[in-house]
Amino acid sequence: GDSVTQMEGPVTLSEEAFLTINCTYTATGYPSLFWYVQYPGEGLQLLLKATKADDKGSNKGFEATYRKETTSFHLEKGSVQVSDSAVYFCAPGSGAGGTSYGKLTFGQGTILTVHP
Amino acid sequence: SAVISQKPSRDICQRGTSLTIQCQVDSQVTMMFWYRQQPGQSLTLIATANQGSEATYESGFVIDKFPISRPNLTFSTLTVSNMSPEDSSIYLCSARGVEAFFGQGTRLTVV
Protein backbone atom coordinates (compact mmCIF):
# COMPACT_ATOMS: atom_id res chain seq x y z
CA GLY A 1 0.00 0.00 0.00
CA ASP A 2 0.87 3.66 -0.07
CA SER A 3 3.16 5.06 2.60
CA VAL A 4 4.62 8.40 3.61
CA THR A 5 7.80 9.27 5.47
CA GLN A 6 7.69 12.74 6.88
CA MET A 7 10.34 14.68 8.71
CA GLU A 8 10.02 14.16 12.41
CA GLY A 9 9.42 17.05 14.66
CA PRO A 10 8.91 19.04 16.58
CA VAL A 11 10.56 21.81 14.63
CA THR A 12 11.22 25.06 16.45
CA LEU A 13 12.25 28.16 14.53
CA SER A 14 12.60 31.85 15.06
CA GLU A 15 10.43 34.22 13.09
CA GLU A 16 11.73 34.91 9.56
CA ALA A 17 13.76 31.69 9.49
CA PHE A 18 13.71 29.34 6.51
CA LEU A 19 11.57 26.23 6.81
CA THR A 20 11.92 22.84 5.15
CA ILE A 21 9.81 19.84 6.05
CA ASN A 22 10.83 16.75 4.12
CA CYS A 23 8.32 14.29 2.74
CA THR A 24 8.90 11.17 0.66
CA TYR A 25 6.28 8.69 -0.39
CA THR A 26 5.63 5.37 -2.02
CA ALA A 27 2.46 4.98 -4.02
CA THR A 28 0.97 2.90 -6.76
CA GLY A 29 -0.15 4.65 -9.86
CA TYR A 30 0.20 8.36 -10.24
CA PRO A 31 -0.81 10.08 -7.03
CA SER A 32 -1.71 13.66 -6.43
CA LEU A 33 0.27 15.17 -3.57
CA PHE A 34 -1.04 17.36 -0.79
CA TRP A 35 0.12 19.25 2.25
CA TYR A 36 -2.47 19.79 4.97
CA VAL A 37 -2.18 22.06 7.99
CA GLN A 38 -3.88 21.78 11.35
CA TYR A 39 -3.75 24.93 13.47
CA PRO A 40 -4.20 24.57 17.23
CA GLY A 41 -7.77 23.65 18.07
CA GLU A 42 -8.89 23.71 14.44
CA GLY A 43 -9.73 21.23 11.72
CA LEU A 44 -7.63 20.07 8.83
CA GLN A 45 -7.08 22.54 6.00
CA LEU A 46 -5.57 22.02 2.60
CA LEU A 47 -2.39 24.09 2.34
CA LEU A 48 -1.29 23.27 -1.19
CA LYS A 49 -1.35 20.56 -3.79
CA ALA A 50 0.34 19.28 -6.94
CA THR A 51 -1.23 16.85 -9.35
CA LYS A 52 1.58 15.95 -11.75
CA ALA A 53 5.34 15.71 -11.94
CA ASP A 54 7.25 19.01 -11.67
CA ASP A 55 4.14 20.88 -10.61
CA LYS A 56 4.77 23.40 -7.85
CA GLY A 57 2.01 23.97 -5.36
CA SER A 58 2.06 27.23 -3.45
CA ASN A 59 -0.04 29.05 -0.89
CA LYS A 60 0.57 31.57 1.91
CA GLY A 61 4.28 31.69 1.06
CA PHE A 62 4.64 27.91 1.28
CA GLU A 63 5.84 25.91 -1.72
CA ALA A 64 6.32 22.26 -2.60
CA THR A 65 7.38 20.68 -5.89
CA TYR A 66 6.21 17.25 -7.10
CA ARG A 67 9.44 15.34 -7.70
CA LYS A 68 8.54 12.05 -9.33
CA GLU A 69 12.14 10.91 -9.75
CA THR A 70 12.83 11.17 -6.04
CA THR A 71 9.22 10.54 -4.92
CA SER A 72 9.40 13.63 -2.77
CA PHE A 73 7.22 16.62 -1.98
CA HIS A 74 9.20 18.76 0.45
CA LEU A 75 7.48 21.77 1.99
CA GLU A 76 9.38 25.06 2.13
CA LYS A 77 8.83 28.61 3.25
CA GLY A 78 11.40 31.35 3.02
CA SER A 79 10.38 33.31 6.09
CA VAL A 80 8.11 31.79 8.71
CA GLN A 81 5.81 33.73 11.00
CA VAL A 82 4.51 33.01 14.46
CA SER A 83 1.10 32.40 12.90
CA ASP A 84 2.55 29.44 10.95
CA SER A 85 2.80 27.44 14.16
CA ALA A 86 0.75 24.32 13.46
CA VAL A 87 0.97 20.66 12.58
CA TYR A 88 1.77 19.92 8.94
CA PHE A 89 0.79 16.68 7.20
CA CYS A 90 2.08 15.38 3.89
CA ALA A 91 -0.46 13.19 2.09
CA PRO A 92 -0.33 11.47 -1.27
CA GLY A 93 -3.74 10.76 -2.70
CA SER A 94 -4.43 7.70 -4.80
CA GLY A 95 -4.79 8.64 -8.41
CA ALA A 96 -7.68 8.10 -10.73
CA GLY A 97 -8.27 4.77 -12.38
CA GLY A 98 -7.79 2.55 -9.38
CA THR A 99 -10.15 1.13 -6.82
CA SER A 100 -8.50 3.20 -4.12
CA TYR A 101 -8.98 6.51 -5.90
CA GLY A 102 -9.48 9.35 -3.49
CA LYS A 103 -7.81 7.78 -0.48
CA LEU A 104 -5.23 9.85 1.32
CA THR A 105 -2.32 8.37 3.21
CA PHE A 106 -1.09 10.76 5.88
CA GLY A 107 2.39 11.21 7.18
CA GLN A 108 2.89 11.30 10.91
CA GLY A 109 2.70 15.07 11.01
CA THR A 110 5.36 17.64 11.88
CA ILE A 111 4.75 20.06 14.69
CA LEU A 112 6.12 23.50 13.87
CA THR A 113 6.56 26.14 16.54
CA VAL A 114 7.72 29.60 15.54
CA HIS A 115 8.99 31.97 18.21
CA PRO A 116 9.00 35.78 17.89
CA SER B 1 -14.37 23.80 -3.25
CA ALA B 2 -16.78 21.77 -1.16
CA VAL B 3 -17.99 22.67 2.30
CA ILE B 4 -18.43 19.81 4.73
CA SER B 5 -20.52 20.12 7.87
CA GLN B 6 -19.92 17.54 10.53
CA LYS B 7 -21.79 17.07 13.78
CA PRO B 8 -21.56 16.79 16.63
CA SER B 9 -18.36 18.77 16.96
CA ARG B 10 -17.62 17.09 20.26
CA ASP B 11 -19.19 14.69 22.70
CA ILE B 12 -18.45 12.91 25.92
CA CYS B 13 -19.95 9.43 26.02
CA GLN B 14 -20.22 6.59 28.47
CA ARG B 15 -18.45 3.35 27.69
CA GLY B 16 -20.67 0.74 26.12
CA THR B 17 -22.83 3.28 24.31
CA SER B 18 -22.82 4.25 20.63
CA LEU B 19 -22.46 7.59 18.88
CA THR B 20 -23.48 8.45 15.33
CA ILE B 21 -21.56 11.20 13.55
CA GLN B 22 -23.16 12.95 10.60
CA CYS B 23 -21.40 14.44 7.62
CA GLN B 24 -23.13 16.71 5.10
CA VAL B 25 -21.49 17.98 1.91
CA ASP B 26 -22.80 21.01 0.06
CA SER B 27 -22.37 19.33 -3.33
CA GLN B 28 -22.68 15.84 -4.72
CA VAL B 29 -19.56 13.74 -4.35
CA THR B 30 -18.95 10.17 -5.35
CA MET B 31 -16.51 9.24 -2.66
CA MET B 32 -16.55 10.02 1.02
CA PHE B 33 -14.07 8.84 3.60
CA TRP B 34 -13.92 8.52 7.36
CA TYR B 35 -10.67 9.03 9.24
CA ARG B 36 -9.63 8.75 12.86
CA GLN B 37 -7.00 10.90 14.53
CA GLN B 38 -5.98 9.57 17.89
CA PRO B 39 -4.45 12.02 20.37
CA GLY B 40 -1.10 13.26 19.13
CA GLN B 41 -1.22 10.97 16.12
CA SER B 42 -1.70 11.23 12.41
CA LEU B 43 -4.88 10.43 10.51
CA THR B 44 -5.81 6.85 9.78
CA LEU B 45 -8.41 5.90 7.21
CA ILE B 46 -11.28 3.91 8.65
CA ALA B 47 -13.33 3.28 5.56
CA THR B 48 -14.45 4.51 2.17
CA ALA B 49 -18.16 5.16 1.73
CA ASN B 50 -19.59 5.10 -1.76
CA GLN B 51 -23.23 5.74 -2.47
CA GLY B 52 -25.17 2.64 -3.36
CA SER B 53 -22.65 0.11 -2.09
CA GLU B 54 -21.26 -1.25 1.13
CA ALA B 55 -18.47 0.70 2.74
CA THR B 56 -14.94 -0.60 2.27
CA TYR B 57 -13.03 -0.92 5.52
CA GLU B 58 -9.31 -0.67 6.06
CA SER B 59 -7.33 -3.26 7.90
CA GLY B 60 -8.05 -3.13 11.61
CA PHE B 61 -11.53 -1.66 11.24
CA VAL B 62 -14.74 -3.69 11.04
CA ILE B 63 -18.31 -2.94 10.15
CA ASP B 64 -19.71 -4.15 13.47
CA LYS B 65 -17.65 -1.56 15.32
CA PHE B 66 -17.91 1.27 12.78
CA PRO B 67 -21.09 0.90 10.72
CA ILE B 68 -21.36 3.49 7.96
CA SER B 69 -24.32 4.68 5.95
CA ARG B 70 -24.26 6.54 2.64
CA PRO B 71 -27.86 7.09 1.61
CA ASN B 72 -27.14 9.70 -1.06
CA LEU B 73 -24.36 11.68 -2.73
CA THR B 74 -24.23 14.44 -0.11
CA PHE B 75 -24.54 12.64 3.22
CA SER B 76 -22.89 9.94 5.29
CA THR B 77 -22.88 8.75 8.88
CA LEU B 78 -20.34 6.89 10.95
CA THR B 79 -21.38 5.11 14.13
CA VAL B 80 -18.87 4.25 16.81
CA SER B 81 -20.42 1.25 18.57
CA ASN B 82 -19.98 -0.18 22.03
CA MET B 83 -17.46 2.50 22.87
CA SER B 84 -14.46 2.12 25.13
CA PRO B 85 -11.94 4.75 26.26
CA GLU B 86 -9.63 3.60 23.46
CA ASP B 87 -12.14 5.02 20.98
CA SER B 88 -11.45 8.54 22.26
CA SER B 89 -10.25 10.32 19.13
CA ILE B 90 -11.11 12.93 16.58
CA TYR B 91 -13.20 11.50 13.77
CA LEU B 92 -13.17 13.30 10.44
CA CYS B 93 -15.13 12.86 7.29
CA SER B 94 -13.74 13.78 3.93
CA ALA B 95 -15.00 14.16 0.40
CA ARG B 96 -12.67 13.78 -2.53
CA GLY B 97 -12.87 15.44 -5.85
CA VAL B 98 -9.73 16.92 -7.38
CA GLU B 99 -8.64 17.46 -3.82
CA ALA B 100 -9.89 16.23 -0.50
CA PHE B 101 -12.01 18.39 1.75
CA PHE B 102 -12.48 17.74 5.41
CA GLY B 103 -15.12 18.40 7.98
CA GLN B 104 -14.12 20.11 11.20
CA GLY B 105 -14.06 16.80 12.98
CA THR B 106 -15.84 15.27 15.95
CA ARG B 107 -13.84 15.17 19.16
CA LEU B 108 -15.02 12.11 21.04
CA THR B 109 -14.17 11.37 24.64
CA VAL B 110 -15.28 8.06 26.12
CA VAL B 111 -15.40 7.86 29.90
Interface residues (C-beta under 8 A of the other chain):
Chain A: S32 F34 Y36 E42 G43 L44 Q45 L46 K49 T51 F89 A91 G93 S100 Y101 G102 K103 L104 T105 F106 G107 Q108 G109
Chain B: T30 M31 F33 Y35 Q41 S42 L43 T44 L45 T48 L92 S94 R96 V98 E99 A100 F101 F102 G103 Q104 G105
